[in-house]
């Protein structure tokens, strides 16, 4: 069977992280949020944005 070393490493890191929080999802999620806030990286929201009705109007045919 084919094995992916990178994927195995990611699984190991994720397992160690979860174990360090005693597999408490709320604590893990709080840690993710803290890391995200302190990362200094620009974050993009994936929330649904309303489109204007104009974008949905059909193109008039002449």
BELJOQUI-V205389 format. One record per residue. PHI is phi in degrees with one decimal (* if undefined). Layout:
phi
PHI
PHI
This chain:
phi
*
-73.1
-122.6
-111.5
-62.2
-67.0
-63.3
-61.8
-65.1
-62.1
-64.0
-64.5
-63.5
-63.2
-64.3
-62.6
-63.8
-62.6
-63.5
-65.5
-108.4
56.0
58.8
-86.2
-58.9
-62.2
-69.1
-62.8
-62.9
-61.6
-65.9
-58.6
-64.0
-63.4
-62.3
-63.5
-65.9
-96.7
-72.6
78.2
-88.7
-74.8
-104.0
-114.3
-83.6
-103.7
-68.2
-62.4
-106.5
-69.3
-97.1
-70.2
-63.4
-60.9
-66.9
-96.9
-73.9
-69.3
-77.4
-64.9
-103.6
-106.4
